[in-house]
Amino acid sequence: MRCPSLLCHYNNRNKLILDALEEAQFIKNDSQVDEIHTYRGKEIVPGGRVDIVLCEIDDRRQLAK
């Protein structure tokens, strides 16, 4: 099954980000990531740019839902 071009493009971006987080040893593997939001900036940055905000989910808050 082929995914639509734009969706594949965003999935590849997310994969690169997750792989970089693994390489930097912030996470052991991408199964630890429960939620990810990707937004493309308005301007093109030569060489590229990624800003990452990491937050730990409070399990007690999740269980209360």
N, CA, C and O atoms as a CHARMM CRD file, in Angstrom:
* protein
*
  260
    1    1 MET  N      0.84600  -1.17500   0.00000 PROA 1      0.00000
    2    1 MET  CA     0.00000   0.00000   0.00000 PROA 1      0.00000
    3    1 MET  C      0.89300   1.24000   0.00000 PROA 1      0.00000
    4    1 MET  O      1.80200   1.35400   0.82300 PROA 1      0.00000
    5    2 ARG  N      0.64400   2.13400  -0.88800 PROA 2      0.00000
    6    2 ARG  CA     1.40500   3.38200  -0.97800 PROA 2      0.00000
    7    2 ARG  C      0.66800   4.50000  -0.27100 PROA 2      0.00000
    8    2 ARG  O     -0.54200   4.66600  -0.42500 PROA 2      0.00000
    9    3 CYS  N      1.41200   5.26000   0.50000 PROA 3      0.00000
   10    3 CYS  CA     0.76500   6.38100   1.17800 PROA 3      0.00000
   11    3 CYS  C      0.84000   7.62000   0.29200 PROA 3      0.00000
   12    3 CYS  O      1.72600   7.72200  -0.55700 PROA 3      0.00000
   13    4 PRO  N     -0.07800   8.55300   0.48100 PROA 4      0.00000
   14    4 PRO  CA    -0.02800   9.79300  -0.30400 PROA 4      0.00000
   15    4 PRO  C      1.30500  10.49600  -0.10700 PROA 4      0.00000
   16    4 PRO  O      1.89800  10.42500   0.96900 PROA 4      0.00000
   17    5 SER  N      1.76700  11.16400  -1.13100 PROA 5      0.00000
   18    5 SER  CA     3.09200  11.78100  -1.13100 PROA 5      0.00000
   19    5 SER  C      3.33500  12.68400   0.07200 PROA 5      0.00000
   20    5 SER  O      4.37700  12.57200   0.71900 PROA 5      0.00000
   21    6 LEU  N      2.40600  13.57000   0.38600 PROA 6      0.00000
   22    6 LEU  CA     2.59600  14.50400   1.49300 PROA 6      0.00000
   23    6 LEU  C      2.69400  13.76300   2.82000 PROA 6      0.00000
   24    6 LEU  O      3.52300  14.10400   3.66400 PROA 6      0.00000
   25    7 LEU  N      1.84800  12.74700   3.00800 PROA 7      0.00000
   26    7 LEU  CA     1.88200  11.96800   4.24300 PROA 7      0.00000
   27    7 LEU  C      3.22500  11.26100   4.39200 PROA 7      0.00000
   28    7 LEU  O      3.80300  11.26400   5.47900 PROA 7      0.00000
   29    8 CYS  N      3.73100  10.66000   3.32300 PROA 8      0.00000
   30    8 CYS  CA     5.03700  10.00300   3.37100 PROA 8      0.00000
   31    8 CYS  C      6.12300  11.00900   3.71900 PROA 8      0.00000
   32    8 CYS  O      7.03100  10.70600   4.49200 PROA 8      0.00000
   33    9 HSD  N      6.03100  12.20200   3.15000 PROA 9      0.00000
   34    9 HSD  CA     7.02900  13.23900   3.40400 PROA 9      0.00000
   35    9 HSD  C      7.07300  13.58000   4.89400 PROA 9      0.00000
   36    9 HSD  O      8.15600  13.69300   5.46800 PROA 9      0.00000
   37   10 TYR  N      5.91000  13.74200   5.52400 PROA 10     0.00000
   38   10 TYR  CA     5.87300  14.04400   6.95500 PROA 10     0.00000
   39   10 TYR  C      6.32200  12.85100   7.78000 PROA 10     0.00000
   40   10 TYR  O      7.00500  13.03100   8.78900 PROA 10     0.00000
   41   11 ASN  N      5.95600  11.63200   7.38100 PROA 11     0.00000
   42   11 ASN  CA     6.39800  10.44700   8.10400 PROA 11     0.00000
   43   11 ASN  C      7.91000  10.32600   8.05500 PROA 11     0.00000
   44   11 ASN  O      8.52600   9.93200   9.04500 PROA 11     0.00000
   45   12 ASN  N      8.52600  10.65700   6.91900 PROA 12     0.00000
   46   12 ASN  CA     9.98200  10.62000   6.81400 PROA 12     0.00000
   47   12 ASN  C     10.61100  11.65500   7.73400 PROA 12     0.00000
   48   12 ASN  O     11.63700  11.38200   8.35600 PROA 12     0.00000
   49   13 ARG  N     10.02000  12.82700   7.83100 PROA 13     0.00000
   50   13 ARG  CA    10.53500  13.84800   8.75800 PROA 13     0.00000
   51   13 ARG  C     10.48900  13.33700  10.18600 PROA 13     0.00000
   52   13 ARG  O     11.46300  13.45800  10.92900 PROA 13     0.00000
   53   14 ASN  N      9.36500  12.77000  10.56400 PROA 14     0.00000
   54   14 ASN  CA     9.23000  12.24900  11.92200 PROA 14     0.00000
   55   14 ASN  C     10.22800  11.13200  12.18200 PROA 14     0.00000
   56   14 ASN  O     10.80400  11.05400  13.26700 PROA 14     0.00000
   57   15 LYS  N     10.43300  10.27500  11.20300 PROA 15     0.00000
   58   15 LYS  CA    11.39500   9.17600  11.36000 PROA 15     0.00000
   59   15 LYS  C     12.79200   9.72600  11.59200 PROA 15     0.00000
   60   15 LYS  O     13.51200   9.23500  12.46100 PROA 15     0.00000
   61   16 LEU  N     13.18300  10.73600  10.83100 PROA 16     0.00000
   62   16 LEU  CA    14.50400  11.34000  11.02100 PROA 16     0.00000
   63   16 LEU  C     14.64500  11.93700  12.42000 PROA 16     0.00000
   64   16 LEU  O     15.68900  11.79900  13.05900 PROA 16     0.00000
   65   17 ILE  N     13.60000  12.59400  12.88700 PROA 17     0.00000
   66   17 ILE  CA    13.62600  13.19200  14.22200 PROA 17     0.00000
   67   17 ILE  C     13.74100  12.10600  15.29000 PROA 17     0.00000
   68   17 ILE  O     14.55200  12.21900  16.20900 PROA 17     0.00000
   69   18 LEU  N     12.93300  11.05900  15.17000 PROA 18     0.00000
   70   18 LEU  CA    12.97100   9.97100  16.15100 PROA 18     0.00000
   71   18 LEU  C     14.31700   9.25800  16.13500 PROA 18     0.00000
   72   18 LEU  O     14.85100   8.91600  17.19000 PROA 18     0.00000
   73   19 ASP  N     14.86500   9.03300  14.95000 PROA 19     0.00000
   74   19 ASP  CA    16.18900   8.40400  14.84200 PROA 19     0.00000
   75   19 ASP  C     17.25900   9.26500  15.50500 PROA 19     0.00000
   76   19 ASP  O     18.15900   8.73900  16.16000 PROA 19     0.00000
   77   20 ALA  N     17.16800  10.58200  15.34000 PROA 20     0.00000
   78   20 ALA  CA    18.13500  11.49000  15.96300 PROA 20     0.00000
   79   20 ALA  C     18.00600  11.46000  17.48800 PROA 20     0.00000
   80   20 ALA  O     19.01400  11.50900  18.19200 PROA 20     0.00000
   81   21 LEU  N     16.78200  11.38000  17.99900 PROA 21     0.00000
   82   21 LEU  CA    16.58200  11.29300  19.44700 PROA 21     0.00000
   83   21 LEU  C     17.15500   9.99700  20.00600 PROA 21     0.00000
   84   21 LEU  O     17.69600   9.98200  21.11200 PROA 21     0.00000
   85   22 GLU  N     17.03800   8.90200  19.24200 PROA 22     0.00000
   86   22 GLU  CA    17.64800   7.63400  19.64900 PROA 22     0.00000
   87   22 GLU  C     19.16900   7.74400  19.64400 PROA 22     0.00000
   88   22 GLU  O     19.82900   7.32900  20.59600 PROA 22     0.00000
   89   23 GLU  N     19.71600   8.29700  18.58300 PROA 23     0.00000
   90   23 GLU  CA    21.17200   8.44000  18.45300 PROA 23     0.00000
   91   23 GLU  C     21.74200   9.29900  19.58800 PROA 23     0.00000
   92   23 GLU  O     22.83300   9.02700  20.08900 PROA 23     0.00000
   93   24 ALA  N     20.99800  10.33400  19.98900 PROA 24     0.00000
   94   24 ALA  CA    21.42900  11.21300  21.07800 PROA 24     0.00000
   95   24 ALA  C     21.13300  10.60600  22.45200 PROA 24     0.00000
   96   24 ALA  O     21.46300  11.20000  23.47900 PROA 24     0.00000
   97   25 GLN  N     20.51500   9.43100  22.47200 PROA 25     0.00000
   98   25 GLN  CA    20.16900   8.67900  23.67900 PROA 25     0.00000
   99   25 GLN  C     19.16800   9.40800  24.58000 PROA 25     0.00000
  100   25 GLN  O     19.19500   9.25900  25.80200 PROA 25     0.00000
  101   26 PHE  N     18.28200  10.19900  23.95800 PROA 26     0.00000
  102   26 PHE  CA    17.16200  10.77400  24.70500 PROA 26     0.00000
  103   26 PHE  C     16.08000   9.72600  24.90500 PROA 26     0.00000
  104   26 PHE  O     15.38700   9.71800  25.92300 PROA 26     0.00000
  105   27 ILE  N     15.94200   8.83600  23.91700 PROA 27     0.00000
  106   27 ILE  CA    14.98300   7.73800  24.00300 PROA 27     0.00000
  107   27 ILE  C     15.69600   6.45200  23.60100 PROA 27     0.00000
  108   27 ILE  O     16.68800   6.48200  22.87200 PROA 27     0.00000
  109   28 LYS  N     15.17300   5.30200  24.09200 PROA 28     0.00000
  110   28 LYS  CA    15.76300   4.01200  23.70200 PROA 28     0.00000
  111   28 LYS  C     15.28000   3.60700  22.31600 PROA 28     0.00000
  112   28 LYS  O     16.06000   3.13500  21.48800 PROA 28     0.00000
  113   29 ASN  N     13.98500   3.79800  22.07200 PROA 29     0.00000
  114   29 ASN  CA    13.43800   3.56100  20.73200 PROA 29     0.00000
  115   29 ASN  C     12.13600   4.32800  20.58000 PROA 29     0.00000
  116   29 ASN  O     11.58600   4.84700  21.55000 PROA 29     0.00000
  117   30 ASP  N     11.65600   4.39100  19.34800 PROA 30     0.00000
  118   30 ASP  CA    10.48700   5.23900  19.07500 PROA 30     0.00000
  119   30 ASP  C      9.19800   4.72800  19.70000 PROA 30     0.00000
  120   30 ASP  O      8.19300   5.43900  19.69200 PROA 30     0.00000
  121   31 SER  N      9.19800   3.51300  20.24100 PROA 31     0.00000
  122   31 SER  CA     7.99500   3.01900  20.91200 PROA 31     0.00000
  123   31 SER  C      7.71900   3.79800  22.20100 PROA 31     0.00000
  124   31 SER  O      6.62100   3.71300  22.75100 PROA 31     0.00000
  125   32 GLN  N      8.70300   4.55300  22.68500 PROA 32     0.00000
  126   32 GLN  CA     8.51900   5.37100  23.88200 PROA 32     0.00000
  127   32 GLN  C      7.75600   6.66100  23.58500 PROA 32     0.00000
  128   32 GLN  O      7.30400   7.33100  24.51400 PROA 32     0.00000
  129   33 VAL  N      7.60800   7.01600  22.33600 PROA 33     0.00000
  130   33 VAL  CA     6.95000   8.26500  21.94700 PROA 33     0.00000
  131   33 VAL  C      5.46300   8.00100  21.74200 PROA 33     0.00000
  132   33 VAL  O      5.07200   7.22000  20.87400 PROA 33     0.00000
  133   34 ASP  N      4.64700   8.65900  22.54800 PROA 34     0.00000
  134   34 ASP  CA     3.19600   8.48300  22.45800 PROA 34     0.00000
  135   34 ASP  C      2.53700   9.51500  21.56400 PROA 34     0.00000
  136   34 ASP  O      1.46100   9.27200  21.01800 PROA 34     0.00000
  137   35 GLU  N      3.17100  10.65900  21.41000 PROA 35     0.00000
  138   35 GLU  CA     2.55000  11.74000  20.65000 PROA 35     0.00000
  139   35 GLU  C      3.64500  12.56100  19.98900 PROA 35     0.00000
  140   35 GLU  O      4.68000  12.83800  20.59400 PROA 35     0.00000
  141   36 ILE  N      3.40500  12.94900  18.73300 PROA 36     0.00000
  142   36 ILE  CA     4.36500  13.78900  18.02300 PROA 36     0.00000
  143   36 ILE  C      3.58600  14.74400  17.11800 PROA 36     0.00000
  144   36 ILE  O      2.64600  14.33700  16.43500 PROA 36     0.00000
  145   37 HSD  N      3.98100  16.00000  17.11900 PROA 37     0.00000
  146   37 HSD  CA     3.35500  17.01300  16.27200 PROA 37     0.00000
  147   37 HSD  C      4.43900  17.58700  15.37700 PROA 37     0.00000
  148   37 HSD  O      5.51300  17.95000  15.85500 PROA 37     0.00000
  149   38 THR  N      4.16900  17.66900  14.09700 PROA 38     0.00000
  150   38 THR  CA     5.14500  18.19600  13.14800 PROA 38     0.00000
  151   38 THR  C      4.53000  19.37400  12.40200 PROA 38     0.00000
  152   38 THR  O      3.43500  19.26900  11.84900 PROA 38     0.00000
  153   39 TYR  N      5.24000  20.48800  12.39100 PROA 39     0.00000
  154   39 TYR  CA     4.80100  21.67800  11.67600 PROA 39     0.00000
  155   39 TYR  C      5.94700  22.17300  10.82100 PROA 39     0.00000
  156   39 TYR  O      7.09500  22.19200  11.26400 PROA 39     0.00000
  157   40 ARG  N      5.64800  22.56700   9.61800 PROA 40     0.00000
  158   40 ARG  CA     6.67400  23.12500   8.74400 PROA 40     0.00000
  159   40 ARG  C      6.67300  24.63700   8.90900 PROA 40     0.00000
  160   40 ARG  O      5.61900  25.27300   8.92600 PROA 40     0.00000
  161   41 GLY  N      7.87100  25.20200   9.03100 PROA 41     0.00000
  162   41 GLY  CA     8.00800  26.64300   9.19200 PROA 41     0.00000
  163   41 GLY  C      7.66800  27.39000   7.91400 PROA 41     0.00000
  164   41 GLY  O      7.54500  26.79400   6.84400 PROA 41     0.00000
  165   42 LYS  N      7.52000  28.69600   8.03700 PROA 42     0.00000
  166   42 LYS  CA     7.14900  29.52300   6.88900 PROA 42     0.00000
  167   42 LYS  C      8.33500  29.83200   5.99300 PROA 42     0.00000
  168   42 LYS  O      8.15900  30.09400   4.80300 PROA 42     0.00000
  169   43 GLU  N      9.55000  29.80600   6.55100 PROA 43     0.00000
  170   43 GLU  CA    10.72400  30.12500   5.74100 PROA 43     0.00000
  171   43 GLU  C     11.63900  28.90700   5.62600 PROA 43     0.00000
  172   43 GLU  O     11.69500  28.06400   6.52200 PROA 43     0.00000
  173   44 ILE  N     12.34200  28.83600   4.52300 PROA 44     0.00000
  174   44 ILE  CA    13.30300  27.76100   4.31100 PROA 44     0.00000
  175   44 ILE  C     14.61800  28.16100   4.96600 PROA 44     0.00000
  176   44 ILE  O     15.13900  29.24800   4.71600 PROA 44     0.00000
  177   45 VAL  N     15.14600  27.28600   5.80000 PROA 45     0.00000
  178   45 VAL  CA    16.41400  27.53800   6.48100 PROA 45     0.00000
  179   45 VAL  C     17.49500  26.73600   5.75900 PROA 45     0.00000
  180   45 VAL  O     17.40400  25.51100   5.69000 PROA 45     0.00000
  181   46 PRO  N     18.51000  27.40000   5.22300 PROA 46     0.00000
  182   46 PRO  CA    19.58100  26.67200   4.53700 PROA 46     0.00000
  183   46 PRO  C     20.19200  25.61200   5.46100 PROA 46     0.00000
  184   46 PRO  O     20.57600  25.90900   6.59200 PROA 46     0.00000
  185   47 GLY  N     20.27600  24.39300   4.96900 PROA 47     0.00000
  186   47 GLY  CA    20.81000  23.29600   5.76900 PROA 47     0.00000
  187   47 GLY  C     19.77600  22.63100   6.65900 PROA 47     0.00000
  188   47 GLY  O     20.03500  21.57800   7.24100 PROA 47     0.00000
  189   48 GLY  N     18.60800  23.24300   6.76500 PROA 48     0.00000
  190   48 GLY  CA    17.51600  22.67600   7.54800 PROA 48     0.00000
  191   48 GLY  C     17.55300  23.08400   9.01200 PROA 48     0.00000
  192   48 GLY  O     18.56000  23.59100   9.50600 PROA 48     0.00000
  193   49 ARG  N     16.44500  22.85500   9.69300 PROA 49     0.00000
  194   49 ARG  CA    16.33600  23.19500  11.10900 PROA 49     0.00000
  195   49 ARG  C     15.19200  22.40200  11.72300 PROA 49     0.00000
  196   49 ARG  O     14.13400  22.23500  11.11700 PROA 49     0.00000
  197   50 VAL  N     15.42300  21.92400  12.92200 PROA 50     0.00000
  198   50 VAL  CA    14.38500  21.23600  13.68400 PROA 50     0.00000
  199   50 VAL  C     14.44400  21.75600  15.11000 PROA 50     0.00000
  200   50 VAL  O     15.50900  21.75800  15.72700 PROA 50     0.00000
  201   51 ASP  N     13.32100  22.19200  15.63300 PROA 51     0.00000
  202   51 ASP  CA    13.20100  22.56800  17.04400 PROA 51     0.00000
  203   51 ASP  C     12.39000  21.47600  17.72300 PROA 51     0.00000
  204   51 ASP  O     11.32500  21.09700  17.23600 PROA 51     0.00000
  205   52 ILE  N     12.88500  20.97200  18.84000 PROA 52     0.00000
  206   52 ILE  CA    12.22200  19.86300  19.52700 PROA 52     0.00000
  207   52 ILE  C     11.91200  20.27200  20.96100 PROA 52     0.00000
  208   52 ILE  O     12.76200  20.82800  21.65700 PROA 52     0.00000
  209   53 VAL  N     10.68800  19.99200  21.39400 PROA 53     0.00000
  210   53 VAL  CA    10.29200  20.17400  22.78500 PROA 53     0.00000
  211   53 VAL  C      9.90900  18.79100  23.30200 PROA 53     0.00000
  212   53 VAL  O      9.00600  18.15100  22.76300 PROA 53     0.00000
  213   54 LEU  N     10.59000  18.33500  24.34000 PROA 54     0.00000
  214   54 LEU  CA    10.30800  17.02700  24.92700 PROA 54     0.00000
  215   54 LEU  C      9.61500  17.21700  26.26100 PROA 54     0.00000
  216   54 LEU  O     10.02400  18.04900  27.07100 PROA 54     0.00000
  217   55 CYS  N      8.55700  16.44000  26.49000 PROA 55     0.00000
  218   55 CYS  CA     7.83300  16.49100  27.75400 PROA 55     0.00000
  219   55 CYS  C      7.57300  15.07200  28.22400 PROA 55     0.00000
  220   55 CYS  O      7.20100  14.20200  27.43800 PROA 55     0.00000
  221   56 GLU  N      7.77100  14.85100  29.50900 PROA 56     0.00000
  222   56 GLU  CA     7.44100  13.55300  30.07500 PROA 56     0.00000
  223   56 GLU  C      5.96900  13.56300  30.45300 PROA 56     0.00000
  224   56 GLU  O      5.48400  14.52200  31.05300 PROA 56     0.00000
  225   57 ILE  N      5.26300  12.50600  30.10500 PROA 57     0.00000
  226   57 ILE  CA     3.84200  12.40100  30.43500 PROA 57     0.00000
  227   57 ILE  C      3.71800  11.91300  31.86800 PROA 57     0.00000
  228   57 ILE  O      4.33700  10.92000  32.25100 PROA 57     0.00000
  229   58 ASP  N      2.92200  12.60800  32.65000 PROA 58     0.00000
  230   58 ASP  CA     2.65800  12.20500  34.02500 PROA 58     0.00000
  231   58 ASP  C      1.66200  11.05200  33.98200 PROA 58     0.00000
  232   58 ASP  O      0.49600  11.25000  33.64200 PROA 58     0.00000
  233   59 ASP  N      2.11900   9.84200  34.32700 PROA 59     0.00000
  234   59 ASP  CA     1.27000   8.65000  34.24800 PROA 59     0.00000
  235   59 ASP  C      0.02000   8.77200  35.11400 PROA 59     0.00000
  236   59 ASP  O     -1.03900   8.26200  34.74600 PROA 59     0.00000
  237   60 ARG  N      0.13200   9.44000  36.25300 PROA 60     0.00000
  238   60 ARG  CA    -1.03700   9.59900  37.12300 PROA 60     0.00000
  239   60 ARG  C     -2.12000  10.39900  36.42200 PROA 60     0.00000
  240   60 ARG  O     -3.30600  10.09600  36.55300 PROA 60     0.00000
  241   61 ARG  N     -1.71400  11.42400  35.67400 PROA 61     0.00000
  242   61 ARG  CA    -2.67900  12.23900  34.94100 PROA 61     0.00000
  243   61 ARG  C     -3.35300  11.39700  33.86100 PROA 61     0.00000
  244   61 ARG  O     -4.56100  11.49900  33.65300 PROA 61     0.00000
  245   62 GLN  N     -2.57300  10.56900  33.18000 PROA 62     0.00000
  246   62 GLN  CA    -3.11900   9.72900  32.11900 PROA 62     0.00000
  247   62 GLN  C     -4.10100   8.70200  32.69400 PROA 62     0.00000
  248   62 GLN  O     -5.14200   8.43500  32.09400 PROA 62     0.00000
  249   63 LEU  N     -3.77100   8.12700  33.85300 PROA 63     0.00000
  250   63 LEU  CA    -4.63400   7.11300  34.45100 PROA 63     0.00000
  251   63 LEU  C     -5.94100   7.70000  34.96200 PROA 63     0.00000
  252   63 LEU  O     -6.94100   6.98800  35.05200 PROA 63     0.00000
  253   64 ALA  N     -5.95200   8.98700  35.30000 PROA 64     0.00000
  254   64 ALA  CA    -7.15000   9.63900  35.83000 PROA 64     0.00000
  255   64 ALA  C     -8.21600   9.84600  34.76600 PROA 64     0.00000
  256   64 ALA  O     -9.37900  10.07900  35.09600 PROA 64     0.00000
  257   65 LYS  N     -7.84500   9.76700  33.50800 PROA 65     0.00000
  258   65 LYS  CA    -8.81400  10.01600  32.42700 PROA 65     0.00000
  259   65 LYS  C     -9.79100   8.87700  32.28500 PROA 65     0.00000
  260   65 LYS  O    -10.67200   8.92300  31.42600 PROA 65     0.00000
